Amino acid sequence: MRQRQQAQSHKRSRLTNRMLVAAAALLLGGGGLAVVATTALAGNNAPDAAAGHPHMVTATTVSCPDVGQKLRKVPRSAQLQVSKGLASLDRQVSDAYHRMTEGAGDEILARLKKQRSRTIGTMVTAIAKDATRPDYLLKMSGCTTKPTGVDGQAAAKSTNDGWNQNQQQYPNQSQPQDPNQSQPQDPNQNQQQGQVQGQDGGQQQPGQVGGPSPDDFVDITTVQPNAGDPPFAAPQGNNASTGTFTTECGRNEDGHFNSDNVIVTPGVSNGAHHTHDYVGNKATDAFADDRKLADSDTTCQNGDQSTHYWPVLRKLDGTSEQKPGAGHDGNNGSVLTPASVNLTFRGSQSGQVRAMPRFLKIITGDAKAFTNGTKNANASWSCTGFEDRQLKDKYPLCPQGSQVVRTFAFQNCWNGRDIDSANHRDHMTFSDQNGNCPSGFTPVPQLVQRITYDVPQGNSFAVDSFPEQLHKPVTDHGDFINVMPDDLMNKAVNCINSGRECR
């Protein structure tokens, strides 16, 4: 009888602990898993636990080495296999993250490592058939957990602190705001504002499992100016090419959406695990090669067939569409149509620019910056009327009547040879503050994508992301494939180099 009572007591203890884990995950915000000290999870009756000593509760997500960023040469014969491999790695991380949110244990990381090891091995073998065998990739199978939510504030601070070091182009415009200004003026008021009505009459607010977290938002009026003229300082001075070329491609009124990524994972459906918003080329999906893009119609008024895309912004209204890239991948809420989309090419501080080659592919920002770090991050959030204040790792809370602004200033130096590279980054880079490109690179027109939104008041919106990236604002990114006809690109270059404003 006594043994039965003890067993029932242990069962109740384990149930209570599981309930505590679930509650902690919801309360901490932004985290995918609440991890409680092992003694508490095991129902350990050690003196410390019995005495009621508090246990450390931390929200975490899955953090894995980014294999795609370490690729250096992928022969044509291996491109599809590598693309499928990268998509498989993302899916494995996503599945592991979801299992962790359901309360599975540490064995998930061991299982994930085995899966990744097999997938990476397949990629290495495919590359080795026609290129040097990249055995260094085999060391990238192991993953860890990363603190988020409350404990993630320290990581968020380091994001701002390290921004100048990683961002070369406009160092004087990326100064971090006062850390004391990184939180809304009234946190309680902020949480109340963040509650929005769901379909079922319930309330949804940031801080639930999967993010975003309340501390991902900041009142823009509390941020000190840290940028030049909006959207950023334009080239000026005697040597600068000061003209601009603007192409008008609409706001995706036709509803061109998919969760593919034709640059990173061509030939694979749902390669992004989040939904992209498209303007320009109407044929863009995972299976659109250069020929298909060149034959496609466009939403651009001047005949520009280029592809522009970015993750959608969603209103956190309690809706969920269970399909890839949306609710199936943890991206819930109604998609917000931009209020405006401005696509402008501008010149260089150091002198004239040369034409971009057709089918040049550029990614700016990093969809996995929350776990990768900020080396390639390039998110810029602000509000209309406050664009001298740019946020890198926070969403802006805008005053009534002010719109949320996302700005992507793309890399403006090209290596003069390649329209793409194995990691989709090495062929492009940023100039320094004087407009000078690194050795071996030459200035090309800089694309600036500026997108505005009317959003509900409060912390009631979020950008789509990979599930384990928790909708963090630092993961925002933009993509571009130049499909301008050569004569249109030459017109743009002439306008920029002659100091004119053209459309």
Secondary structure, 3 states (H helix, E strand, C coil): CHHHHHHHHHHHHHHHHHHHHHHHHHHHCCCCEEEECHHHHCCCCCHHHHCCCCCCEEEEEEECCCHHHHCCCCCHHHHHHHHHHHHHHHHHHHHHHHHHHCCCCCHHHHHHHHHHHHHHHHHHHHHHCCCCCCHHHHHHCCCEEEEECCCCHHHHHHHHHCHHHHCCCCHHHCCCCCHHHCCCCCHHHHHHHHCEECCCCCEECCCCCCCCCHHHEEEHHHCCCCCCCCCCCCCCCCCCCCCEEEECCCCCCCCCEECCCCCCCCCCCCCCCCCEEEEEECCCCCCCCHHHHHCCCECCCCCCCCEEEEECEEECCCCCCCCCCCHHHCCCCEECCCCEEEEEEECECCECCCCCCCCCEEEEECCCHHHHCCCCCCCCEEECCCCCCCECCCEEECCCCCCEEEEEECCCEECCCCCCCCCCCCCEECCCCCCCCCCCCEECCEEEEEEEECCCCCCCEEECCCHHHCCCHHHCEEEEECCCCHHHHHHHHHHHHCCCEEC
